[in-house]
Amino acid sequence: MTVHPLEGKPMTETSPVAAFFAACDADDLGAAADCFAPDGVWIVASGPEPGRTYTRDEIPAFLKEIVGKRDLLDADGARMIYGERIVVADQEFLEFRCESAAGVVLDRGIDVFTLSDGKILRKDVFRKA
């Protein structure tokens, strides 16, 4: 189960971040990737290192992995919970956490989206387990 960052929020649907989450919710990985600029990147946190960077062309395959993990978490009763998006100039910040069915926090962090010309230029994930 996902508690979506768009639920009950009066946000502009013109945001590429809103479009990205709507496409992900619909499992439309191509549309989700299309929210990124041609030179857009997704930087994933991993341990103490900066993490792996996925280019725009690599994002659909990466999203497919994430959807598989999401489906496994859903089957176990875990859920993703998103905070309210904060918009500052050309950036959008979104806090997230993953909780087990028992309410144990499994993962938490912040996504920082940098936008340019109506597209996501960078999605940088800062994670704190």
KOLMI-868387 format. One record per residue: z, y, x of N, C-alpha, C in turn; residue in one letter. Coordinates in steps of 0.02 Angstrom, whole numbers, plus 50000, padded with zeros to 5 digits. Atoms other than C-alpha are relative to their C-alpha. Example, Ala and Ser with C-alpha at 12.3 -4.5 7.8 and 13.67 -1.06 7.14 Angstrom:
% KOLMI-868387
rec nzz->50000 nyy->49941 nxx->50045 cazz->50390 cayy->49775 caxx->50615 czz->50000 cyy->50060 cxx->50045 r->A;
rec nzz->49997 nyy->49941 nxx->49958 cazz->50357 cayy->49947 caxx->50684 czz->50037 cyy->50055 cxx->49961 r->S;
% end
This chain:
% KOLMI-868387
rec nzz->50000 nyy->49941 nxx->50042 cazz->50000 cayy->50000 caxx->50000 czz->50000 cyy->50062 cxx->50044 r->M;
rec nzz->50003 nyy->49938 nxx->49962 cazz->49958 cayy->50173 caxx->50063 czz->50021 cyy->50057 cxx->49956 r->T;
rec nzz->49982 nyy->49937 nxx->50034 cazz->50044 cayy->50332 caxx->50008 czz->49956 cyy->50052 cxx->50034 r->V;
rec nzz->50054 nyy->49960 nxx->49971 cazz->49895 cayy->50443 caxx->50035 czz->50019 cyy->50074 cxx->50009 r->H;
rec nzz->49984 nyy->49930 nxx->49988 cazz->49904 cayy->50619 caxx->50108 czz->49969 cyy->50046 cxx->49948 r->P;
rec nzz->50032 nyy->49957 nxx->50050 cazz->49794 cayy->50683 caxx->49966 czz->50032 cyy->49996 cxx->49932 r->L;
rec nzz->49971 nyy->50009 nxx->50066 cazz->49899 cayy->50620 caxx->49820 czz->50045 cyy->50058 cxx->49981 r->E;
rec nzz->49958 nyy->49947 nxx->50027 cazz->49970 cayy->50761 caxx->49717 czz->49999 cyy->50064 cxx->50040 r->G;
rec nzz->50003 nyy->49940 nxx->49958 cazz->49919 cayy->50892 caxx->49844 czz->49940 cyy->50043 cxx->49979 r->K;
rec nzz->50057 nyy->49957 nxx->50017 cazz->49813 cayy->51043 caxx->49794 czz->49964 cyy->50022 cxx->50065 r->P;
rec nzz->50034 nyy->49985 nxx->49937 cazz->49700 cayy->51035 caxx->49947 czz->49925 cyy->50007 cxx->49988 r->M;
rec nzz->50072 nyy->49992 nxx->50005 cazz->49522 cayy->51086 caxx->49973 czz->49965 cyy->49934 cxx->50016 r->T;
rec nzz->50038 nyy->50061 nxx->49988 cazz->49402 cayy->50941 caxx->49960 czz->49944 cyy->50013 cxx->50051 r->E;
rec nzz->50052 nyy->49985 nxx->49951 cazz->49287 cayy->51030 caxx->50084 czz->50024 cyy->49983 cxx->50071 r->T;
rec nzz->49973 nyy->50017 nxx->49934 cazz->49400 cayy->50979 caxx->50228 czz->49970 cyy->49934 cxx->50023 r->S;
rec nzz->50025 nyy->50064 nxx->49975 cazz->49320 cayy->50846 caxx->50338 czz->50056 cyy->49949 cxx->50007 r->P;
rec nzz->49943 nyy->50046 nxx->49997 cazz->49495 cayy->50771 caxx->50355 czz->50010 cyy->49968 cxx->49932 r->V;
rec nzz->49994 nyy->50027 nxx->50067 cazz->49508 cayy->50751 caxx->50166 czz->49943 cyy->49951 cxx->49987 r->A;
rec nzz->50057 nyy->50044 nxx->50009 cazz->49333 cayy->50675 caxx->50164 czz->50008 cyy->49936 cxx->50041 r->A;
rec nzz->49988 nyy->50058 nxx->49957 cazz->49381 cayy->50558 caxx->50307 czz->50048 cyy->49951 cxx->49965 r->F;
rec nzz->49952 nyy->50044 nxx->50033 cazz->49533 cayy->50490 caxx->50213 czz->49972 cyy->49971 cxx->49936 r->F;
rec nzz->50031 nyy->50026 nxx->50061 cazz->49435 cayy->50474 caxx->50050 czz->49952 cyy->49943 cxx->50017 r->A;
rec nzz->50047 nyy->50053 nxx->49979 cazz->49300 cayy->50373 caxx->50140 czz->50038 cyy->49938 cxx->50025 r->A;
rec nzz->49960 nyy->50058 nxx->49976 cazz->49431 cayy->50264 caxx->50226 czz->50031 cyy->49963 cxx->49941 r->C;
rec nzz->49970 nyy->50032 nxx->50059 cazz->49517 cayy->50231 caxx->50059 czz->49949 cyy->49958 cxx->49962 r->D;
rec nzz->50054 nyy->50035 nxx->50034 cazz->49349 cayy->50176 caxx->49989 czz->49969 cyy->49946 cxx->50044 r->A;
rec nzz->50028 nyy->50047 nxx->49951 cazz->49318 cayy->50066 caxx->50143 czz->49928 cyy->50015 cxx->50016 r->D;
rec nzz->50067 nyy->49978 nxx->49982 cazz->49159 cayy->50166 caxx->50173 czz->50002 cyy->50025 cxx->50072 r->D;
rec nzz->49991 nyy->49985 nxx->49929 cazz->49166 cayy->50160 caxx->50363 czz->49946 cyy->50046 cxx->50027 r->L;
rec nzz->50054 nyy->49956 nxx->49979 cazz->48997 cayy->50243 caxx->50386 czz->50013 cyy->50072 cxx->49980 r->G;
rec nzz->49984 nyy->49932 nxx->50024 cazz->49048 cayy->50392 caxx->50280 czz->50059 cyy->50029 cxx->50038 r->A;
rec nzz->49942 nyy->49977 nxx->49961 cazz->49214 cayy->50402 caxx->50372 czz->49978 cyy->50024 cxx->50069 r->A;
rec nzz->50024 nyy->49981 nxx->49934 cazz->49125 cayy->50406 caxx->50539 czz->49957 cyy->50063 cxx->49997 r->A;
rec nzz->50042 nyy->49941 nxx->50008 cazz->49003 cayy->50537 caxx->50472 czz->50041 cyy->50064 cxx->49994 r->D;
rec nzz->49957 nyy->49941 nxx->50001 cazz->49152 cayy->50655 caxx->50455 czz->50009 cyy->50029 cxx->50070 r->C;
rec nzz->49995 nyy->49979 nxx->49931 cazz->49149 cayy->50666 caxx->50646 czz->49936 cyy->50034 cxx->50022 r->F;
rec nzz->50057 nyy->49967 nxx->49969 cazz->49034 cayy->50783 caxx->50742 czz->49963 cyy->49950 cxx->50044 r->A;
rec nzz->50036 nyy->50046 nxx->49956 cazz->48897 cayy->50698 caxx->50844 czz->50035 cyy->49988 cxx->50067 r->P;
rec nzz->49963 nyy->50007 nxx->49936 cazz->49003 cayy->50730 caxx->51000 czz->50074 cyy->49991 cxx->49987 r->D;
rec nzz->49930 nyy->50009 nxx->50017 cazz->49165 cayy->50694 caxx->50907 czz->50030 cyy->49938 cxx->50032 r->G;
rec nzz->49964 nyy->50056 nxx->49970 cazz->49297 cayy->50578 caxx->50979 czz->50065 cyy->49988 cxx->49962 r->V;
rec nzz->49936 nyy->50021 nxx->50028 cazz->49451 cayy->50483 caxx->50919 czz->50040 cyy->49974 cxx->50059 r->W;
rec nzz->49959 nyy->50019 nxx->49944 cazz->49587 cayy->50470 caxx->51051 czz->50062 cyy->49965 cxx->49973 r->I;
rec nzz->49947 nyy->50042 nxx->50027 cazz->49708 cayy->50329 caxx->51015 czz->50057 cyy->49996 cxx->50051 r->V;
rec nzz->49942 nyy->50007 nxx->49956 cazz->49884 cayy->50328 caxx->51088 czz->50013 cyy->49927 cxx->50014 r->A;
rec nzz->49981 nyy->50068 nxx->49983 cazz->49935 cayy->50172 caxx->51181 czz->50048 cyy->50001 cxx->50059 r->S;
rec nzz->49950 nyy->50001 nxx->49946 cazz->50095 cayy->50160 caxx->51280 czz->50008 cyy->50069 cxx->50031 r->G;
rec nzz->49989 nyy->49936 nxx->49967 cazz->50135 cayy->50295 caxx->51408 czz->49935 cyy->50034 cxx->50022 r->P;
rec nzz->50065 nyy->49972 nxx->49978 cazz->49949 cayy->50320 caxx->51448 czz->49969 cyy->50041 cxx->49943 r->E;
rec nzz->50034 nyy->49961 nxx->50053 cazz->49834 cayy->50440 caxx->51355 czz->49967 cyy->49957 cxx->49947 r->P;
rec nzz->50030 nyy->50043 nxx->50050 cazz->49753 cayy->50293 caxx->51268 czz->49925 cyy->49994 cxx->50007 r->G;
rec nzz->50072 nyy->50012 nxx->50000 cazz->49576 cayy->50242 caxx->51228 czz->49965 cyy->50054 cxx->49960 r->R;
rec nzz->50040 nyy->49951 nxx->50036 cazz->49443 cayy->50366 caxx->51175 czz->49939 cyy->49965 cxx->49971 r->T;
rec nzz->50058 nyy->50027 nxx->50034 cazz->49314 cayy->50312 caxx->51047 czz->49951 cyy->50056 cxx->49985 r->Y;
rec nzz->50052 nyy->49950 nxx->50015 cazz->49150 cayy->50407 caxx->51035 czz->49979 cyy->49992 cxx->49927 r->T;
rec nzz->50024 nyy->50001 nxx->50069 cazz->49068 cayy->50446 caxx->50869 czz->49965 cyy->49934 cxx->49984 r->R;
rec nzz->50038 nyy->50062 nxx->50012 cazz->48955 cayy->50293 caxx->50887 czz->50046 cyy->49938 cxx->49999 r->D;
rec nzz->49953 nyy->50057 nxx->49998 cazz->49105 cayy->50178 caxx->50920 czz->50049 cyy->50000 cxx->49942 r->E;
rec nzz->49949 nyy->49992 nxx->50052 cazz->49209 cayy->50241 caxx->50773 czz->49992 cyy->49949 cxx->49943 r->I;
rec nzz->50004 nyy->50049 nxx->50055 cazz->49136 cayy->50126 caxx->50636 czz->50029 cyy->49932 cxx->50018 r->P;
rec nzz->49973 nyy->50065 nxx->49979 cazz->49179 cayy->49968 caxx->50735 czz->50076 cyy->50004 cxx->50006 r->A;
rec nzz->49928 nyy->49991 nxx->49995 cazz->49352 cayy->50037 caxx->50773 czz->50032 cyy->50002 cxx->49931 r->F;
rec nzz->49974 nyy->49997 nxx->50069 cazz->49379 cayy->50077 caxx->50589 czz->50002 cyy->49931 cxx->49968 r->L;
rec nzz->50001 nyy->50068 nxx->50027 cazz->49331 cayy->49899 caxx->50545 czz->50062 cyy->49961 cxx->50023 r->K;
rec nzz->49939 nyy->50032 nxx->49974 cazz->49473 cayy->49837 caxx->50658 czz->50061 cyy->50026 cxx->49962 r->E;
rec nzz->49942 nyy->49969 nxx->50034 cazz->49594 cayy->49960 caxx->50576 czz->50006 cyy->49975 cxx->49929 r->I;
rec nzz->49999 nyy->50025 nxx->50070 cazz->49545 cayy->49905 caxx->50400 czz->50027 cyy->49929 cxx->49999 r->V;
rec nzz->49973 nyy->50068 nxx->49997 cazz->49579 cayy->49724 caxx->50450 czz->50075 cyy->49999 cxx->50010 r->G;
rec nzz->49928 nyy->49996 nxx->49989 cazz->49751 cayy->49771 caxx->50515 czz->50035 cyy->50027 cxx->49938 r->K;
rec nzz->49971 nyy->49971 nxx->50061 cazz->49784 cayy->49876 caxx->50360 czz->50006 cyy->49946 cxx->49946 r->R;
rec nzz->49999 nyy->50053 nxx->50051 cazz->49740 cayy->49728 caxx->50248 czz->50056 cyy->49950 cxx->50014 r->D;
rec nzz->49945 nyy->50045 nxx->49981 cazz->49862 cayy->49616 caxx->50345 czz->50068 cyy->50031 cxx->49984 r->L;
rec nzz->49937 nyy->49965 nxx->50015 cazz->50000 cayy->49746 caxx->50330 czz->50012 cyy->50002 cxx->49925 r->L;
rec nzz->49994 nyy->49998 nxx->50073 cazz->49965 cayy->49765 caxx->50144 czz->50023 cyy->49933 cxx->49973 r->D;
rec nzz->49982 nyy->50068 nxx->50023 cazz->49977 cayy->49576 caxx->50121 czz->50073 cyy->49985 cxx->50013 r->A;
rec nzz->49930 nyy->50010 nxx->49984 cazz->50149 cayy->49581 caxx->50202 czz->50046 cyy->50050 cxx->49965 r->D;
rec nzz->49961 nyy->49952 nxx->50037 cazz->50206 cayy->49723 caxx->50089 czz->50017 cyy->50063 cxx->50038 r->G;
rec nzz->49990 nyy->49938 nxx->49961 cazz->50204 cayy->49856 caxx->50225 czz->49960 cyy->50056 cxx->49968 r->A;
rec nzz->50038 nyy->49943 nxx->50027 cazz->50142 cayy->50030 caxx->50184 czz->49997 cyy->50056 cxx->50051 r->R;
rec nzz->50009 nyy->49939 nxx->49960 cazz->50075 cayy->50184 caxx->50270 czz->50022 cyy->50058 cxx->49956 r->M;
rec nzz->49977 nyy->49941 nxx->50036 cazz->50157 cayy->50346 caxx->50220 czz->49980 cyy->50061 cxx->50040 r->I;
rec nzz->50025 nyy->49940 nxx->49966 cazz->50079 cayy->50514 caxx->50261 czz->50040 cyy->50060 cxx->49975 r->Y;
rec nzz->49969 nyy->49937 nxx->50018 cazz->50164 cayy->50682 caxx->50263 czz->49948 cyy->50049 cxx->49975 r->G;
rec nzz->50045 nyy->49948 nxx->50022 cazz->50088 cayy->50843 caxx->50204 czz->49958 cyy->50025 cxx->50058 r->E;
rec nzz->50043 nyy->49972 nxx->49948 cazz->49939 cayy->50904 caxx->50304 czz->50018 cyy->50073 cxx->50012 r->R;
rec nzz->49988 nyy->49931 nxx->49981 cazz->49969 cayy->51065 caxx->50398 czz->49937 cyy->50026 cxx->50033 r->I;
rec nzz->50062 nyy->49971 nxx->49973 cazz->49818 cayy->51175 caxx->50433 czz->50017 cyy->50063 cxx->50037 r->V;
rec nzz->49991 nyy->49940 nxx->49959 cazz->49822 cayy->51301 caxx->50575 czz->49934 cyy->50012 cxx->50036 r->V;
rec nzz->50065 nyy->49981 nxx->49970 cazz->49659 cayy->51387 caxx->50621 czz->49951 cyy->49941 cxx->49995 r->A;
rec nzz->50050 nyy->50053 nxx->50000 cazz->49536 cayy->51249 caxx->50672 czz->50032 cyy->49931 cxx->50009 r->D;
rec nzz->49967 nyy->50064 nxx->49992 cazz->49666 cayy->51110 caxx->50675 czz->50039 cyy->49981 cxx->49936 r->Q;
rec nzz->49960 nyy->50027 nxx->50054 cazz->49747 cayy->50998 caxx->50545 czz->50046 cyy->49948 cxx->50030 r->E;
rec nzz->49948 nyy->50044 nxx->49975 cazz->49909 cayy->50904 caxx->50581 czz->50024 cyy->49956 cxx->49943 r->F;
rec nzz->49979 nyy->50046 nxx->50052 cazz->49963 cayy->50750 caxx->50486 czz->50049 cyy->49949 cxx->50029 r->L;
rec nzz->49949 nyy->50048 nxx->49978 cazz->50124 cayy->50652 caxx->50511 czz->49989 cyy->49935 cxx->49961 r->E;
rec nzz->50006 nyy->50065 nxx->50034 cazz->50118 cayy->50465 caxx->50472 czz->50055 cyy->49953 cxx->50024 r->F;
rec nzz->49956 nyy->50054 nxx->49979 cazz->50231 cayy->50314 caxx->50474 czz->49980 cyy->49937 cxx->49963 r->R;
rec nzz->50013 nyy->50065 nxx->50030 cazz->50211 cayy->50130 caxx->50437 czz->50069 cyy->49968 cxx->49991 r->C;
rec nzz->49936 nyy->50032 nxx->50015 cazz->50357 cayy->50044 caxx->50352 czz->49988 cyy->49929 cxx->49976 r->E;
rec nzz->50003 nyy->50068 nxx->50025 cazz->50387 cayy->49859 caxx->50323 czz->50022 cyy->49999 cxx->49927 r->S;
rec nzz->49978 nyy->50007 nxx->50070 cazz->50422 cayy->49794 caxx->50148 czz->50074 cyy->50013 cxx->49992 r->A;
rec nzz->49928 nyy->49988 nxx->50002 cazz->50607 cayy->49807 caxx->50192 czz->50019 cyy->50072 cxx->50017 r->A;
rec nzz->49987 nyy->49930 nxx->49984 cazz->50588 cayy->49991 caxx->50239 czz->50012 cyy->50014 cxx->50073 r->G;
rec nzz->49992 nyy->49990 nxx->49928 cazz->50597 cayy->49966 caxx->50428 czz->49939 cyy->50037 cxx->50026 r->V;
rec nzz->50056 nyy->49963 nxx->49972 cazz->50491 cayy->50094 caxx->50520 czz->49970 cyy->49960 cxx->50058 r->V;
rec nzz->50035 nyy->50040 nxx->49950 cazz->50362 cayy->49997 caxx->50620 czz->49962 cyy->50044 cxx->50050 r->L;
rec nzz->50041 nyy->49955 nxx->49959 cazz->50262 cayy->50144 caxx->50687 czz->50003 cyy->50069 cxx->49968 r->D;
rec nzz->50004 nyy->49932 nxx->50026 cazz->50258 cayy->50332 caxx->50671 czz->49966 cyy->50044 cxx->50051 r->R;
rec nzz->50034 nyy->49955 nxx->49955 cazz->50163 cayy->50476 caxx->50743 czz->49969 cyy->50059 cxx->49963 r->G;
rec nzz->50034 nyy->49942 nxx->50027 cazz->50056 cayy->50629 caxx->50715 czz->49927 cyy->49997 cxx->50021 r->I;
rec nzz->50070 nyy->49991 nxx->49985 cazz->49868 cayy->50646 caxx->50703 czz->49986 cyy->50074 cxx->50005 r->D;
rec nzz->50022 nyy->49930 nxx->49993 cazz->49796 cayy->50810 caxx->50767 czz->49924 cyy->49999 cxx->49997 r->V;
rec nzz->50072 nyy->49996 nxx->50009 cazz->49622 cayy->50843 caxx->50702 czz->49977 cyy->50070 cxx->50021 r->F;
rec nzz->50031 nyy->49937 nxx->49981 cazz->49520 cayy->50979 caxx->50787 czz->49931 cyy->50002 cxx->49966 r->T;
rec nzz->50060 nyy->49995 nxx->50041 cazz->49377 cayy->51040 caxx->50677 czz->49951 cyy->50050 cxx->50030 r->L;
rec nzz->50053 nyy->49954 nxx->49978 cazz->49211 cayy->51124 caxx->50716 czz->49940 cyy->49992 cxx->49954 r->S;
rec nzz->50060 nyy->50000 nxx->50042 cazz->49068 cayy->51170 caxx->50600 czz->50004 cyy->49949 cxx->49943 r->D;
rec nzz->49993 nyy->50045 nxx->50057 cazz->49137 cayy->51068 caxx->50455 czz->50005 cyy->49926 cxx->50017 r->G;
rec nzz->49994 nyy->50069 nxx->49978 cazz->49159 cayy->50909 caxx->50557 czz->50063 cyy->49992 cxx->50043 r->K;
rec nzz->49945 nyy->50015 nxx->49956 cazz->49299 cayy->50824 caxx->50653 czz->49973 cyy->49995 cxx->50071 r->I;
rec nzz->50021 nyy->50001 nxx->49930 cazz->49275 cayy->50862 caxx->50836 czz->50044 cyy->49952 cxx->50040 r->L;
rec nzz->49954 nyy->50045 nxx->49965 cazz->49430 cayy->50767 caxx->50893 czz->50057 cyy->49981 cxx->49952 r->R;
rec nzz->49941 nyy->50026 nxx->50035 cazz->49560 cayy->50657 caxx->50812 czz->50044 cyy->49971 cxx->50055 r->K;
rec nzz->49956 nyy->50019 nxx->49945 cazz->49702 cayy->50643 caxx->50936 czz->50065 cyy->49974 cxx->49970 r->D;
rec nzz->49943 nyy->50033 nxx->50029 cazz->49842 cayy->50522 caxx->50894 czz->50058 cyy->50002 cxx->50049 r->V;
rec nzz->49939 nyy->49999 nxx->49960 cazz->50018 cayy->50551 caxx->50960 czz->50049 cyy->49954 cxx->49965 r->F;
rec nzz->49961 nyy->50053 nxx->50032 cazz->50125 cayy->50398 caxx->50925 czz->50069 cyy->49994 cxx->50031 r->R;
rec nzz->49932 nyy->50012 nxx->49978 cazz->50309 cayy->50364 caxx->50935 czz->50025 cyy->49939 cxx->49962 r->K;
rec nzz->49980 nyy->50061 nxx->50035 cazz->50360 cayy->50185 caxx->50895 czz->50074 cyy->50000 cxx->49987 r->A;
% end
